[in-house]
Amino acid sequence: MDGYNDVHQSHEIFVHIRIIVGMILGISIARLVSGVTRFIQHPGKERINLLHIGWAVFVFLAIIHFWWFEFALSRIERWTFESYFLIICYAVVFVMLSAMIFPDNIGEHEGLKEYFWNRRKVFYVLVLILFSVDVFDTLLKGASYYKQIYGWYYPARQTLLIGGTIGALLTASERYHVWFVAFALVFQIIWVVSLLDVLG
């Protein structure tokens, strides 16, 4: 009976955490959708930039895929505050990235492109944190789950993305940044498609 109670309590905690994470991620999605809508509302006022819009699409895909995969956290039998804190921080990084892509106010900058380019180092630090915390989030789901679902692709993907982000922090070449976001998007799309029928 105690085993049943433990599982039941773990499920209730998981539902509680999913609600909180869902609220945080909802803020991120709302920010991205609202930001993209600006281009529709005021065509010509803001020029669409490949680097900027590329990261907007990447973050949007990453958010919805993260939320899809968090169902696997229902497998955790014992929740700790550290695990809970990690998941909340991971979700908060998405909010921060969304706010960096579509800020409330661009201040003295002429447009979103100039704003993004001038604030790119802060953005890429957040991206680096996102990719790093993702590793811990993945390991949190358990070794057996990892072996069953991810295999060799995940560590290769994370290594390349983290390495690419460090490169973006160190270079001012706009061409590199455009190629990197295209590379990250391709990786994300492959990741989503390859795991399309897996819930959690």
TORPA-911887 format. One record per residue (C-alpha): x, y, z; residue number from 1; residue in one letter; chain. Coordinates in steps of 0.001 Angstrom, whole numbers. Example, Ala and Ser with C-alpha at 12.3 -4.5 7.8 and 13.67 -1.06 7.14 Angstrom:
REM residues 2
<r><px>12300</px><py>-4500</py><pz>7800</pz><i>1</i><aa>A</aa><ch>A</ch></r>
<r><px>13670</px><py>-1060</py><pz>7140</pz><i>2</i><aa>S</aa><ch>A</ch></r>
This chain:
REM residues 200
<r><px>0</px><py>0</py><pz>0</pz><i>1</i><aa>M</aa><ch>A</ch></r>
<r><px>2909</px><py>2319</py><pz>779</pz><i>2</i><aa>D</aa><ch>A</ch></r>
<r><px>4279</px><py>1775</py><pz>-2736</pz><i>3</i><aa>G</aa><ch>A</ch></r>
<r><px>924</px><py>2803</py><pz>-4200</pz><i>4</i><aa>Y</aa><ch>A</ch></r>
<r><px>826</px><py>5933</py><pz>-2029</pz><i>5</i><aa>N</aa><ch>A</ch></r>
<r><px>4371</px><py>6877</py><pz>-3081</pz><i>6</i><aa>D</aa><ch>A</ch></r>
<r><px>3496</px><py>6533</py><pz>-6782</pz><i>7</i><aa>V</aa><ch>A</ch></r>
<r><px>263</px><py>8481</py><pz>-6285</pz><i>8</i><aa>H</aa><ch>A</ch></r>
<r><px>2068</px><py>11252</py><pz>-4421</pz><i>9</i><aa>Q</aa><ch>A</ch></r>
<r><px>4791</px><py>11390</py><pz>-7108</pz><i>10</i><aa>S</aa><ch>A</ch></r>
<r><px>2101</px><py>11736</py><pz>-9798</pz><i>11</i><aa>H</aa><ch>A</ch></r>
<r><px>425</px><py>14587</py><pz>-7894</pz><i>12</i><aa>E</aa><ch>A</ch></r>
<r><px>3760</px><py>16383</py><pz>-7542</pz><i>13</i><aa>I</aa><ch>A</ch></r>
<r><px>4428</px><py>15892</py><pz>-11267</pz><i>14</i><aa>F</aa><ch>A</ch></r>
<r><px>1031</px><py>17388</py><pz>-12185</pz><i>15</i><aa>V</aa><ch>A</ch></r>
<r><px>1722</px><py>20326</py><pz>-9867</pz><i>16</i><aa>H</aa><ch>A</ch></r>
<r><px>5105</px><py>20952</py><pz>-11505</pz><i>17</i><aa>I</aa><ch>A</ch></r>
<r><px>3681</px><py>20608</py><pz>-15042</pz><i>18</i><aa>R</aa><ch>A</ch></r>
<r><px>1099</px><py>23298</py><pz>-14293</pz><i>19</i><aa>I</aa><ch>A</ch></r>
<r><px>3771</px><py>25739</py><pz>-13102</pz><i>20</i><aa>I</aa><ch>A</ch></r>
<r><px>6101</px><py>24951</py><pz>-16013</pz><i>21</i><aa>V</aa><ch>A</ch></r>
<r><px>3176</px><py>25261</py><pz>-18431</pz><i>22</i><aa>G</aa><ch>A</ch></r>
<r><px>2391</px><py>28738</py><pz>-17134</pz><i>23</i><aa>M</aa><ch>A</ch></r>
<r><px>6017</px><py>29832</py><pz>-17591</pz><i>24</i><aa>I</aa><ch>A</ch></r>
<r><px>6281</px><py>28356</py><pz>-21089</pz><i>25</i><aa>L</aa><ch>A</ch></r>
<r><px>2954</px><py>29970</py><pz>-21995</pz><i>26</i><aa>G</aa><ch>A</ch></r>
<r><px>4554</px><py>33372</py><pz>-21376</pz><i>27</i><aa>I</aa><ch>A</ch></r>
<r><px>7370</px><py>32449</py><pz>-23791</pz><i>28</i><aa>S</aa><ch>A</ch></r>
<r><px>5043</px><py>31307</py><pz>-26568</pz><i>29</i><aa>I</aa><ch>A</ch></r>
<r><px>2822</px><py>34370</py><pz>-26126</pz><i>30</i><aa>A</aa><ch>A</ch></r>
<r><px>5872</px><py>36640</py><pz>-26435</pz><i>31</i><aa>R</aa><ch>A</ch></r>
<r><px>7060</px><py>34912</py><pz>-29626</pz><i>32</i><aa>L</aa><ch>A</ch></r>
<r><px>3621</px><py>34869</py><pz>-31269</pz><i>33</i><aa>V</aa><ch>A</ch></r>
<r><px>3023</px><py>38502</py><pz>-30341</pz><i>34</i><aa>S</aa><ch>A</ch></r>
<r><px>6443</px><py>39447</py><pz>-31706</pz><i>35</i><aa>G</aa><ch>A</ch></r>
<r><px>5932</px><py>37701</py><pz>-35049</pz><i>36</i><aa>V</aa><ch>A</ch></r>
<r><px>2481</px><py>39297</py><pz>-35304</pz><i>37</i><aa>T</aa><ch>A</ch></r>
<r><px>4173</px><py>42720</py><pz>-35379</pz><i>38</i><aa>R</aa><ch>A</ch></r>
<r><px>5435</px><py>41928</py><pz>-38881</pz><i>39</i><aa>F</aa><ch>A</ch></r>
<r><px>1849</px><py>41239</py><pz>-39981</pz><i>40</i><aa>I</aa><ch>A</ch></r>
<r><px>348</px><py>44241</py><pz>-38189</pz><i>41</i><aa>Q</aa><ch>A</ch></r>
<r><px>2947</px><py>46718</py><pz>-39417</pz><i>42</i><aa>H</aa><ch>A</ch></r>
<r><px>4460</px><py>45417</py><pz>-42667</pz><i>43</i><aa>P</aa><ch>A</ch></r>
<r><px>7401</px><py>47528</py><pz>-43703</pz><i>44</i><aa>G</aa><ch>A</ch></r>
<r><px>7947</px><py>49032</py><pz>-40258</pz><i>45</i><aa>K</aa><ch>A</ch></r>
<r><px>10248</px><py>46196</py><pz>-39212</pz><i>46</i><aa>E</aa><ch>A</ch></r>
<r><px>12280</px><py>44341</py><pz>-41826</pz><i>47</i><aa>R</aa><ch>A</ch></r>
<r><px>12438</px><py>40577</py><pz>-41388</pz><i>48</i><aa>I</aa><ch>A</ch></r>
<r><px>16012</px><py>39501</py><pz>-40680</pz><i>49</i><aa>N</aa><ch>A</ch></r>
<r><px>17081</px><py>35872</py><pz>-41250</pz><i>50</i><aa>L</aa><ch>A</ch></r>
<r><px>19203</px><py>35676</py><pz>-38093</pz><i>51</i><aa>L</aa><ch>A</ch></r>
<r><px>16524</px><py>37169</py><pz>-35862</pz><i>52</i><aa>H</aa><ch>A</ch></r>
<r><px>13567</px><py>35226</py><pz>-37268</pz><i>53</i><aa>I</aa><ch>A</ch></r>
<r><px>15653</px><py>32037</py><pz>-37409</pz><i>54</i><aa>G</aa><ch>A</ch></r>
<r><px>16222</px><py>32139</py><pz>-33661</pz><i>55</i><aa>W</aa><ch>A</ch></r>
<r><px>12543</px><py>32973</py><pz>-33084</pz><i>56</i><aa>A</aa><ch>A</ch></r>
<r><px>11526</px><py>29802</py><pz>-34963</pz><i>57</i><aa>V</aa><ch>A</ch></r>
<r><px>14205</px><py>27726</py><pz>-33205</pz><i>58</i><aa>F</aa><ch>A</ch></r>
<r><px>13104</px><py>28848</py><pz>-29729</pz><i>59</i><aa>V</aa><ch>A</ch></r>
<r><px>9432</px><py>28247</py><pz>-30588</pz><i>60</i><aa>F</aa><ch>A</ch></r>
<r><px>10180</px><py>24680</py><pz>-31761</pz><i>61</i><aa>L</aa><ch>A</ch></r>
<r><px>12391</px><py>24060</py><pz>-28721</pz><i>62</i><aa>A</aa><ch>A</ch></r>
<r><px>9634</px><py>25219</py><pz>-26349</pz><i>63</i><aa>I</aa><ch>A</ch></r>
<r><px>6874</px><py>23044</py><pz>-27763</pz><i>64</i><aa>I</aa><ch>A</ch></r>
<r><px>9195</px><py>20040</py><pz>-28027</pz><i>65</i><aa>H</aa><ch>A</ch></r>
<r><px>10432</px><py>20525</py><pz>-24462</pz><i>66</i><aa>F</aa><ch>A</ch></r>
<r><px>6850</px><py>20676</py><pz>-23201</pz><i>67</i><aa>W</aa><ch>A</ch></r>
<r><px>5999</px><py>17499</py><pz>-25151</pz><i>68</i><aa>W</aa><ch>A</ch></r>
<r><px>8958</px><py>15628</py><pz>-23711</pz><i>69</i><aa>F</aa><ch>A</ch></r>
<r><px>8397</px><py>16698</py><pz>-20116</pz><i>70</i><aa>E</aa><ch>A</ch></r>
<r><px>5715</px><py>14013</py><pz>-19875</pz><i>71</i><aa>F</aa><ch>A</ch></r>
<r><px>8646</px><py>11630</py><pz>-19304</pz><i>72</i><aa>A</aa><ch>A</ch></r>
<r><px>9140</px><py>13283</py><pz>-15912</pz><i>73</i><aa>L</aa><ch>A</ch></r>
<r><px>6094</px><py>11290</py><pz>-14748</pz><i>74</i><aa>S</aa><ch>A</ch></r>
<r><px>8553</px><py>8356</py><pz>-14489</pz><i>75</i><aa>R</aa><ch>A</ch></r>
<r><px>10388</px><py>10035</py><pz>-11615</pz><i>76</i><aa>I</aa><ch>A</ch></r>
<r><px>9447</px><py>8224</py><pz>-8413</pz><i>77</i><aa>E</aa><ch>A</ch></r>
<r><px>10906</px><py>10726</py><pz>-5975</pz><i>78</i><aa>R</aa><ch>A</ch></r>
<r><px>10956</px><py>14463</py><pz>-6551</pz><i>79</i><aa>W</aa><ch>A</ch></r>
<r><px>13479</px><py>16711</py><pz>-4801</pz><i>80</i><aa>T</aa><ch>A</ch></r>
<r><px>13576</px><py>20478</py><pz>-4626</pz><i>81</i><aa>F</aa><ch>A</ch></r>
<r><px>16776</px><py>20422</py><pz>-6702</pz><i>82</i><aa>E</aa><ch>A</ch></r>
<r><px>14993</px><py>18597</py><pz>-9548</pz><i>83</i><aa>S</aa><ch>A</ch></r>
<r><px>12031</px><py>20948</py><pz>-9304</pz><i>84</i><aa>Y</aa><ch>A</ch></r>
<r><px>14328</px><py>23997</py><pz>-9286</pz><i>85</i><aa>F</aa><ch>A</ch></r>
<r><px>16206</px><py>22732</py><pz>-12366</pz><i>86</i><aa>L</aa><ch>A</ch></r>
<r><px>12995</px><py>22309</py><pz>-14391</pz><i>87</i><aa>I</aa><ch>A</ch></r>
<r><px>11719</px><py>25757</py><pz>-13380</pz><i>88</i><aa>I</aa><ch>A</ch></r>
<r><px>15059</px><py>27382</py><pz>-14294</pz><i>89</i><aa>C</aa><ch>A</ch></r>
<r><px>15040</px><py>25605</py><pz>-17645</pz><i>90</i><aa>Y</aa><ch>A</ch></r>
<r><px>11569</px><py>26999</py><pz>-18407</pz><i>91</i><aa>A</aa><ch>A</ch></r>
<r><px>12602</px><py>30489</py><pz>-17246</pz><i>92</i><aa>V</aa><ch>A</ch></r>
<r><px>15511</px><py>30508</py><pz>-19733</pz><i>93</i><aa>V</aa><ch>A</ch></r>
<r><px>12931</px><py>30172</py><pz>-22522</pz><i>94</i><aa>F</aa><ch>A</ch></r>
<r><px>11133</px><py>33263</py><pz>-21208</pz><i>95</i><aa>V</aa><ch>A</ch></r>
<r><px>14398</px><py>35197</py><pz>-21169</pz><i>96</i><aa>M</aa><ch>A</ch></r>
<r><px>15320</px><py>34086</py><pz>-24702</pz><i>97</i><aa>L</aa><ch>A</ch></r>
<r><px>11868</px><py>35051</py><pz>-25994</pz><i>98</i><aa>S</aa><ch>A</ch></r>
<r><px>12197</px><py>38475</py><pz>-24373</pz><i>99</i><aa>A</aa><ch>A</ch></r>
<r><px>15628</px><py>38936</py><pz>-25960</pz><i>100</i><aa>M</aa><ch>A</ch></r>
<r><px>14229</px><py>38089</py><pz>-29408</pz><i>101</i><aa>I</aa><ch>A</ch></r>
<r><px>11187</px><py>40354</py><pz>-29044</pz><i>102</i><aa>F</aa><ch>A</ch></r>
<r><px>11963</px><py>42980</py><pz>-26375</pz><i>103</i><aa>P</aa><ch>A</ch></r>
<r><px>9391</px><py>45380</py><pz>-24926</pz><i>104</i><aa>D</aa><ch>A</ch></r>
<r><px>11539</px><py>48326</py><pz>-25930</pz><i>105</i><aa>N</aa><ch>A</ch></r>
<r><px>14521</px><py>48476</py><pz>-28289</pz><i>106</i><aa>I</aa><ch>A</ch></r>
<r><px>15617</px><py>51834</py><pz>-26839</pz><i>107</i><aa>G</aa><ch>A</ch></r>
<r><px>18083</px><py>53750</py><pz>-28957</pz><i>108</i><aa>E</aa><ch>A</ch></r>
<r><px>18423</px><py>50977</py><pz>-31543</pz><i>109</i><aa>H</aa><ch>A</ch></r>
<r><px>17015</px><py>51588</py><pz>-35014</pz><i>110</i><aa>E</aa><ch>A</ch></r>
<r><px>15334</px><py>48203</py><pz>-35321</pz><i>111</i><aa>G</aa><ch>A</ch></r>
<r><px>15164</px><py>44616</py><pz>-34111</pz><i>112</i><aa>L</aa><ch>A</ch></r>
<r><px>18147</px><py>43599</py><pz>-36252</pz><i>113</i><aa>K</aa><ch>A</ch></r>
<r><px>20432</px><py>46201</py><pz>-34698</pz><i>114</i><aa>E</aa><ch>A</ch></r>
<r><px>19083</px><py>45462</py><pz>-31213</pz><i>115</i><aa>Y</aa><ch>A</ch></r>
<r><px>19643</px><py>41714</py><pz>-31609</pz><i>116</i><aa>F</aa><ch>A</ch></r>
<r><px>23134</px><py>42156</py><pz>-33025</pz><i>117</i><aa>W</aa><ch>A</ch></r>
<r><px>24215</px><py>44515</py><pz>-30235</pz><i>118</i><aa>N</aa><ch>A</ch></r>
<r><px>22779</px><py>42223</py><pz>-27537</pz><i>119</i><aa>R</aa><ch>A</ch></r>
<r><px>23868</px><py>38955</py><pz>-29176</pz><i>120</i><aa>R</aa><ch>A</ch></r>
<r><px>26407</px><py>38013</py><pz>-26482</pz><i>121</i><aa>K</aa><ch>A</ch></r>
<r><px>23756</px><py>38057</py><pz>-23759</pz><i>122</i><aa>V</aa><ch>A</ch></r>
<r><px>21480</px><py>36042</py><pz>-26049</pz><i>123</i><aa>F</aa><ch>A</ch></r>
<r><px>24136</px><py>33407</py><pz>-26760</pz><i>124</i><aa>Y</aa><ch>A</ch></r>
<r><px>25012</px><py>33078</py><pz>-23075</pz><i>125</i><aa>V</aa><ch>A</ch></r>
<r><px>21337</px><py>32238</py><pz>-22481</pz><i>126</i><aa>L</aa><ch>A</ch></r>
<r><px>21413</px><py>29757</py><pz>-25393</pz><i>127</i><aa>V</aa><ch>A</ch></r>
<r><px>24515</px><py>28158</py><pz>-23871</pz><i>128</i><aa>L</aa><ch>A</ch></r>
<r><px>22742</px><py>27843</py><pz>-20520</pz><i>129</i><aa>I</aa><ch>A</ch></r>
<r><px>19710</px><py>26341</py><pz>-22292</pz><i>130</i><aa>L</aa><ch>A</ch></r>
<r><px>21753</px><py>23652</py><pz>-24069</pz><i>131</i><aa>F</aa><ch>A</ch></r>
<r><px>23707</px><py>22859</py><pz>-20892</pz><i>132</i><aa>S</aa><ch>A</ch></r>
<r><px>20663</px><py>22579</py><pz>-18622</pz><i>133</i><aa>V</aa><ch>A</ch></r>
<r><px>18971</px><py>20424</py><pz>-21269</pz><i>134</i><aa>D</aa><ch>A</ch></r>
<r><px>21615</px><py>17758</py><pz>-20603</pz><i>135</i><aa>V</aa><ch>A</ch></r>
<r><px>20701</px><py>17651</py><pz>-16898</pz><i>136</i><aa>F</aa><ch>A</ch></r>
<r><px>16992</px><py>17655</py><pz>-17727</pz><i>137</i><aa>D</aa><ch>A</ch></r>
<r><px>17502</px><py>14690</py><pz>-20059</pz><i>138</i><aa>T</aa><ch>A</ch></r>
<r><px>19527</px><py>12736</py><pz>-17474</pz><i>139</i><aa>L</aa><ch>A</ch></r>
<r><px>16826</px><py>13464</py><pz>-14889</pz><i>140</i><aa>L</aa><ch>A</ch></r>
<r><px>14447</px><py>11215</py><pz>-16829</pz><i>141</i><aa>K</aa><ch>A</ch></r>
<r><px>16644</px><py>8198</py><pz>-16047</pz><i>142</i><aa>G</aa><ch>A</ch></r>
<r><px>19386</px><py>6136</py><pz>-17703</pz><i>143</i><aa>A</aa><ch>A</ch></r>
<r><px>17038</px><py>3447</py><pz>-19076</pz><i>144</i><aa>S</aa><ch>A</ch></r>
<r><px>14821</px><py>6083</py><pz>-20695</pz><i>145</i><aa>Y</aa><ch>A</ch></r>
<r><px>17869</px><py>7780</py><pz>-22181</pz><i>146</i><aa>Y</aa><ch>A</ch></r>
<r><px>19188</px><py>4552</py><pz>-23734</pz><i>147</i><aa>K</aa><ch>A</ch></r>
<r><px>15752</px><py>3634</py><pz>-25065</pz><i>148</i><aa>Q</aa><ch>A</ch></r>
<r><px>14978</px><py>7006</py><pz>-26710</pz><i>149</i><aa>I</aa><ch>A</ch></r>
<r><px>18120</px><py>9040</py><pz>-27404</pz><i>150</i><aa>Y</aa><ch>A</ch></r>
<r><px>21096</px><py>6831</py><pz>-28283</pz><i>151</i><aa>G</aa><ch>A</ch></r>
<r><px>24204</px><py>8367</py><pz>-29867</pz><i>152</i><aa>W</aa><ch>A</ch></r>
<r><px>22419</px><py>11266</py><pz>-31588</pz><i>153</i><aa>Y</aa><ch>A</ch></r>
<r><px>21709</px><py>13315</py><pz>-28481</pz><i>154</i><aa>Y</aa><ch>A</ch></r>
<r><px>25298</px><py>13725</py><pz>-27163</pz><i>155</i><aa>P</aa><ch>A</ch></r>
<r><px>26521</px><py>14474</py><pz>-30721</pz><i>156</i><aa>A</aa><ch>A</ch></r>
<r><px>23766</px><py>17069</py><pz>-31145</pz><i>157</i><aa>R</aa><ch>A</ch></r>
<r><px>24408</px><py>18754</py><pz>-27805</pz><i>158</i><aa>Q</aa><ch>A</ch></r>
<r><px>28187</px><py>18828</py><pz>-28324</pz><i>159</i><aa>T</aa><ch>A</ch></r>
<r><px>27835</px><py>20466</py><pz>-31740</pz><i>160</i><aa>L</aa><ch>A</ch></r>
<r><px>25238</px><py>22985</py><pz>-30527</pz><i>161</i><aa>L</aa><ch>A</ch></r>
<r><px>27240</px><py>23943</py><pz>-27433</pz><i>162</i><aa>I</aa><ch>A</ch></r>
<r><px>30418</px><py>24227</py><pz>-29529</pz><i>163</i><aa>G</aa><ch>A</ch></r>
<r><px>28575</px><py>26328</py><pz>-32119</pz><i>164</i><aa>G</aa><ch>A</ch></r>
<r><px>27200</px><py>28628</py><pz>-29436</pz><i>165</i><aa>T</aa><ch>A</ch></r>
<r><px>30673</px><py>29190</py><pz>-27992</pz><i>166</i><aa>I</aa><ch>A</ch></r>
<r><px>31817</px><py>30001</py><pz>-31521</pz><i>167</i><aa>G</aa><ch>A</ch></r>
<r><px>28973</px><py>32523</py><pz>-31848</pz><i>168</i><aa>A</aa><ch>A</ch></r>
<r><px>30094</px><py>34169</py><pz>-28608</pz><i>169</i><aa>L</aa><ch>A</ch></r>
<r><px>33640</px><py>34531</py><pz>-29915</pz><i>170</i><aa>L</aa><ch>A</ch></r>
<r><px>33021</px><py>35720</py><pz>-33475</pz><i>171</i><aa>T</aa><ch>A</ch></r>
<r><px>31512</px><py>38895</py><pz>-34918</pz><i>172</i><aa>A</aa><ch>A</ch></r>
<r><px>31035</px><py>37341</py><pz>-38365</pz><i>173</i><aa>S</aa><ch>A</ch></r>
<r><px>27393</px><py>37772</py><pz>-39338</pz><i>174</i><aa>E</aa><ch>A</ch></r>
<r><px>27782</px><py>34978</py><pz>-41888</pz><i>175</i><aa>R</aa><ch>A</ch></r>
<r><px>28811</px><py>32556</py><pz>-39117</pz><i>176</i><aa>Y</aa><ch>A</ch></r>
<r><px>25779</px><py>33544</py><pz>-37042</pz><i>177</i><aa>H</aa><ch>A</ch></r>
<r><px>23371</px><py>33028</py><pz>-39957</pz><i>178</i><aa>V</aa><ch>A</ch></r>
<r><px>24906</px><py>29634</py><pz>-40778</pz><i>179</i><aa>W</aa><ch>A</ch></r>
<r><px>24810</px><py>28609</py><pz>-37128</pz><i>180</i><aa>F</aa><ch>A</ch></r>
<r><px>21120</px><py>29409</py><pz>-36655</pz><i>181</i><aa>V</aa><ch>A</ch></r>
<r><px>20367</px><py>27514</py><pz>-39902</pz><i>182</i><aa>A</aa><ch>A</ch></r>
<r><px>22422</px><py>24572</py><pz>-38592</pz><i>183</i><aa>F</aa><ch>A</ch></r>
<r><px>20641</px><py>24688</py><pz>-35199</pz><i>184</i><aa>A</aa><ch>A</ch></r>
<r><px>17240</px><py>24810</py><pz>-36915</pz><i>185</i><aa>L</aa><ch>A</ch></r>
<r><px>18053</px><py>21777</py><pz>-39085</pz><i>186</i><aa>V</aa><ch>A</ch></r>
<r><px>19195</px><py>19862</py><pz>-35996</pz><i>187</i><aa>F</aa><ch>A</ch></r>
<r><px>16022</px><py>20849</py><pz>-34131</pz><i>188</i><aa>Q</aa><ch>A</ch></r>
<r><px>13740</px><py>19832</py><pz>-37006</pz><i>189</i><aa>I</aa><ch>A</ch></r>
<r><px>15522</px><py>16449</py><pz>-37351</pz><i>190</i><aa>I</aa><ch>A</ch></r>
<r><px>15210</px><py>16013</py><pz>-33585</pz><i>191</i><aa>W</aa><ch>A</ch></r>
<r><px>11466</px><py>16760</py><pz>-33653</pz><i>192</i><aa>V</aa><ch>A</ch></r>
<r><px>10754</px><py>14555</py><pz>-36708</pz><i>193</i><aa>V</aa><ch>A</ch></r>
<r><px>12813</px><py>11616</py><pz>-35405</pz><i>194</i><aa>S</aa><ch>A</ch></r>
<r><px>10887</px><py>11629</py><pz>-32118</pz><i>195</i><aa>L</aa><ch>A</ch></r>
<r><px>7513</px><py>12734</py><pz>-33524</pz><i>196</i><aa>L</aa><ch>A</ch></r>
<r><px>5547</px><py>9757</py><pz>-32217</pz><i>197</i><aa>D</aa><ch>A</ch></r>
<r><px>7197</px><py>9632</py><pz>-28799</pz><i>198</i><aa>V</aa><ch>A</ch></r>
<r><px>5285</px><py>11246</py><pz>-25947</pz><i>199</i><aa>L</aa><ch>A</ch></r>
<r><px>7633</px><py>12081</py><pz>-23125</pz><i>200</i><aa>G</aa><ch>A</ch></r>
